[in-house]
Amino acid sequence: MDKYIFDESNGLWYELQGDYYIPCLILSEEETQPIGLWGQRHKQYLKEHRHIVYTTMLIDGTLNRYLADINQQAEQMFHRLIDEMAQKQGVTEQLKAENQMEWVQQMNACKAQAEEIVKFELIYD
């Protein structure tokens, strides 16, 4: 039996593996972009809860670009929320100069709230 055969009806090459011919399929090269923390979290969510969407995007070669975009949106939203919350709660540079521990506590609270909002709105949606 030949190691490789070509099927003219569908235009695919097949490779002999054991007793079966398996199609020689190659995924298209995907443009790689750095994916940060938010993108990694969303990727894990897609793998576990939206498996069909994840697989489709992986095969289409759009997953990396999509995750990089989600990561960028999440970063922007996260920093904007922290700034807005800090402003509403009166966390200022003056407070930082006068009482550093209080400033750190309030900023950590703003950060935790912003993180939960981003997770709920973008990452696990």
Contacts in CASP RR format, 6 or more apart in sequence:
PFRMAT RR
TARGET T0000
AUTHOR 0000-0000-0000
METHOD contacts of the structure
MODEL  1
MDKYIFDESNGLWYELQGDYYIPCLILSEEETQPIGLWGQRHKQYLKEHR
HIVYTTMLIDGTLNRYLADINQQAEQMFHRLIDEMAQKQGVTEQLKAENQ
MEWVQQMNACKAQAEEIVKFELIYD
1 16 0 8 1.000
2 16 0 8 1.000
3 15 0 8 1.000
3 16 0 8 1.000
4 13 0 8 1.000
4 14 0 8 1.000
4 15 0 8 1.000
4 16 0 8 1.000
4 24 0 8 1.000
5 13 0 8 1.000
5 14 0 8 1.000
5 16 0 8 1.000
5 21 0 8 1.000
6 12 0 8 1.000
6 13 0 8 1.000
6 14 0 8 1.000
7 13 0 8 1.000
7 14 0 8 1.000
12 23 0 8 1.000
12 24 0 8 1.000
12 25 0 8 1.000
13 23 0 8 1.000
13 24 0 8 1.000
14 21 0 8 1.000
14 22 0 8 1.000
14 23 0 8 1.000
14 24 0 8 1.000
15 21 0 8 1.000
15 22 0 8 1.000
15 24 0 8 1.000
16 22 0 8 1.000
27 58 0 8 1.000
27 59 0 8 1.000
27 61 0 8 1.000
28 61 0 8 1.000
30 61 0 8 1.000
30 62 0 8 1.000
30 63 0 8 1.000
30 64 0 8 1.000
30 65 0 8 1.000
31 64 0 8 1.000
31 65 0 8 1.000
32 64 0 8 1.000
33 64 0 8 1.000
33 65 0 8 1.000
33 68 0 8 1.000
34 68 0 8 1.000
35 43 0 8 1.000
35 64 0 8 1.000
35 67 0 8 1.000
35 68 0 8 1.000
35 71 0 8 1.000
36 71 0 8 1.000
37 71 0 8 1.000
38 70 0 8 1.000
38 71 0 8 1.000
38 74 0 8 1.000
38 75 0 8 1.000
38 78 0 8 1.000
38 118 0 8 1.000
38 122 0 8 1.000
38 123 0 8 1.000
39 67 0 8 1.000
39 68 0 8 1.000
39 70 0 8 1.000
39 71 0 8 1.000
39 74 0 8 1.000
39 123 0 8 1.000
40 67 0 8 1.000
41 119 0 8 1.000
41 123 0 8 1.000
42 67 0 8 1.000
42 70 0 8 1.000
42 71 0 8 1.000
42 74 0 8 1.000
42 122 0 8 1.000
42 123 0 8 1.000
43 54 0 8 1.000
43 63 0 8 1.000
43 67 0 8 1.000
45 123 0 8 1.000
45 124 0 8 1.000
46 53 0 8 1.000
46 54 0 8 1.000
46 57 0 8 1.000
47 54 0 8 1.000
54 63 0 8 1.000
57 63 0 8 1.000
57 66 0 8 1.000
70 122 0 8 1.000
70 123 0 8 1.000
73 122 0 8 1.000
74 118 0 8 1.000
74 122 0 8 1.000
74 123 0 8 1.000
77 114 0 8 1.000
77 117 0 8 1.000
77 118 0 8 1.000
77 121 0 8 1.000
77 122 0 8 1.000
78 114 0 8 1.000
78 115 0 8 1.000
78 118 0 8 1.000
81 110 0 8 1.000
81 113 0 8 1.000
81 114 0 8 1.000
81 117 0 8 1.000
81 118 0 8 1.000
82 107 0 8 1.000
82 110 0 8 1.000
82 111 0 8 1.000
82 114 0 8 1.000
85 91 0 8 1.000
85 110 0 8 1.000
85 113 0 8 1.000
85 114 0 8 1.000
86 106 0 8 1.000
86 107 0 8 1.000
86 110 0 8 1.000
89 106 0 8 1.000
89 110 0 8 1.000
90 106 0 8 1.000
91 103 0 8 1.000
91 106 0 8 1.000
91 107 0 8 1.000
91 110 0 8 1.000
95 102 0 8 1.000
95 103 0 8 1.000
95 106 0 8 1.000
96 103 0 8 1.000
END
